Amino acid sequence: MTEKKQSASLTELIHMILPSDTNAAGNLHGGVLLKLIDSTAAIVAMRHSRKNCVTVAIENTKFLEPVFLGELIILNGKLIRTGNSSMNIEVTASAENLQTGKIRHTNTALLTFVALDEKGKTTTVPKLLLETND
Ligand SMILES: CC(C)(COP(=O)(O)OP(=O)(O)OC[C@H]1O[C@@H](n2cnc3c(N)ncnc32)[C@H](O)[C@@H]1OP(=O)(O)O)[C@@H](O)C(=O)NCCC(=O)NCCS
């Protein structure tokens, strides 16, 4: 079984909030943010496994702060555990106000992805090689 470092799949995704992402009040839709969180975690899973991966679970996530039209949403994804075919990924989301440069933490989500082979069956993934005490 091969091993891979966490750093090999670290992912940062940055998205500017446009009118199509918001409600009438100019706040980012929760569903749009969930899609960005899911996409970030999918990239982590596929970078680690180099396989097609599907979302199995998105654990309880809370929307701690509103995000507004014209702000950036910054998503950072990291692999925190591997099983046989499954991968647990943590995604943190932060909002950046482009005028002030102020950054605020808005969400942390935990997701589980499973790697699939060419026939759509679950397949093993490299083990996570831990690099730090954290
Ligand atoms: C993912 C899927 C292939 C798993 O099939 P399955 O027959 O349940 O497979 P298994 O029972 O062998 O489980 C596979 C792995 O998923 C994990 N798993 C299954 N259900 C889970 C859940 N609800 N939460 C967390 N992990 C779960 C298992 O623990 C196992 O991990 P391991 O291989 O590391 O030990 C199947 O459930 C599926 O196709 N789901 C739909 C996925 C999808 O369409 N997602 C949205 C679009 S991407």
The ligand as an SDF file (V2000), in Angstrom:
LIG
                    3D

 48 50  0  0  0  0  0  0  0  0999 V2000
  -20.1840    5.7230   -2.0630 C   0  0  0  0  0  0  0  0  0  0  0  0
  -20.7890    4.3860   -2.3880 C   0  0  0  0  0  0  0  0  0  0  0  0
  -20.1880    3.8460   -3.6900 C   0  0  0  0  0  0  0  0  0  0  0  0
  -20.4350    3.4410   -1.2300 C   0  0  0  0  0  0  0  0  0  0  0  0
  -21.0110    2.2080   -1.5300 O   0  0  0  0  0  0  0  0  0  0  0  0
  -21.1530    1.1050   -0.3880 P   0  0  0  0  0  0  0  0  0  0  0  0
  -21.6320   -0.1570   -1.0190 O   0  0  0  0  0  0  0  0  0  0  0  0
  -21.9240    1.6920    0.7510 O   0  0  0  0  0  0  0  0  0  0  0  0
  -19.6700    0.8590    0.0380 O   0  0  0  0  0  0  0  0  0  0  0  0
  -19.1470    0.3740    1.4190 P   0  0  0  0  0  0  0  0  0  0  0  0
  -20.2310   -0.0100    2.3860 O   0  0  0  0  0  0  0  0  0  0  0  0
  -18.0980   -0.6440    1.1080 O   0  0  0  0  0  0  0  0  0  0  0  0
  -18.4470    1.6860    2.0160 O   0  0  0  0  0  0  0  0  0  0  0  0
  -17.3250    2.2410    1.3440 C   0  0  0  0  0  0  0  0  0  0  0  0
  -16.6680    3.1950    2.3100 C   0  0  0  0  0  0  0  0  0  0  0  0
  -17.5440    4.3040    2.5590 O   0  0  0  0  0  0  0  0  0  0  0  0
  -17.7060    4.4890    3.9530 C   0  0  0  0  0  0  0  0  0  0  0  0
  -19.0610    4.9680    4.1850 N   0  0  0  0  0  0  0  0  0  0  0  0
  -20.1990    4.4220    3.7100 C   0  0  0  0  0  0  0  0  0  0  0  0
  -21.2480    5.1630    4.1220 N   0  0  0  0  0  0  0  0  0  0  0  0
  -20.7560    6.1840    4.8770 C   0  0  0  0  0  0  0  0  0  0  0  0
  -21.3180    7.2780    5.5850 C   0  0  0  0  0  0  0  0  0  0  0  0
  -22.6490    7.4970    5.6150 N   0  0  0  0  0  0  0  0  0  0  0  0
  -20.5030    8.1290    6.2340 N   0  0  0  0  0  0  0  0  0  0  0  0
  -19.1700    7.9610    6.2250 C   0  0  0  0  0  0  0  0  0  0  0  0
  -18.5490    6.9200    5.5540 N   0  0  0  0  0  0  0  0  0  0  0  0
  -19.3530    6.0540    4.9020 C   0  0  0  0  0  0  0  0  0  0  0  0
  -17.4760    3.0980    4.5550 C   0  0  0  0  0  0  0  0  0  0  0  0
  -17.0820    3.1960    5.9230 O   0  0  0  0  0  0  0  0  0  0  0  0
  -16.3550    2.5910    3.6760 C   0  0  0  0  0  0  0  0  0  0  0  0
  -15.1070    3.1210    4.0980 O   0  0  0  0  0  0  0  0  0  0  0  0
  -13.7350    2.2640    3.9500 P   0  0  0  0  0  0  0  0  0  0  0  0
  -13.6890    1.6770    2.5650 O   0  0  0  0  0  0  0  0  0  0  0  0
  -12.6350    3.2640    4.1530 O   0  0  0  0  0  0  0  0  0  0  0  0
  -13.7590    1.2190    5.0090 O   0  0  0  0  0  0  0  0  0  0  0  0
  -22.3480    4.4550   -2.5470 C   0  0  0  0  0  0  0  0  0  0  0  0
  -22.9230    4.7080   -1.2620 O   0  0  0  0  0  0  0  0  0  0  0  0
  -22.7630    5.5530   -3.5220 C   0  0  0  0  0  0  0  0  0  0  0  0
  -22.6230    5.4220   -4.7170 O   0  0  0  0  0  0  0  0  0  0  0  0
  -23.3300    6.6650   -2.9830 N   0  0  0  0  0  0  0  0  0  0  0  0
  -23.7120    7.8030   -3.8100 C   0  0  0  0  0  0  0  0  0  0  0  0
  -22.5510    8.8010   -3.9480 C   0  0  0  0  0  0  0  0  0  0  0  0
  -22.9960   10.0280   -4.6770 C   0  0  0  0  0  0  0  0  0  0  0  0
  -23.6840    9.9470   -5.6680 O   0  0  0  0  0  0  0  0  0  0  0  0
  -22.6120   11.2090   -4.1480 N   0  0  0  0  0  0  0  0  0  0  0  0
  -23.0910   12.4690   -4.6210 C   0  0  0  0  0  0  0  0  0  0  0  0
  -22.5240   12.8680   -5.9210 C   0  0  0  0  0  0  0  0  0  0  0  0
  -20.7630   12.9200   -5.9700 S   0  0  0  0  0  0  0  0  0  0  0  0
  1  2  1  0
  2  3  1  0
  2  4  1  0
  2 36  1  0
  4  5  1  0
  5  6  1  0
  6  7  2  0
  6  8  1  0
  6  9  1  0
  9 10  1  0
 10 11  2  0
 10 12  1  0
 10 13  1  0
 13 14  1  0
 14 15  1  0
 15 16  1  0
 15 30  1  0
 16 17  1  0
 17 18  1  0
 17 28  1  0
 18 19  1  0
 18 27  1  0
 19 20  2  0
 20 21  1  0
 21 22  1  0
 21 27  2  0
 22 23  1  0
 22 24  2  0
 24 25  1  0
 25 26  2  0
 26 27  1  0
 28 29  1  0
 28 30  1  0
 30 31  1  0
 31 32  1  0
 32 33  2  0
 32 34  1  0
 32 35  1  0
 36 37  1  0
 36 38  1  0
 38 39  2  0
 38 40  1  0
 40 41  1  0
 41 42  1  0
 42 43  1  0
 43 44  2  0
 43 45  1  0
 45 46  1  0
 46 47  1  0
 47 48  1  0
M  END
$$$$
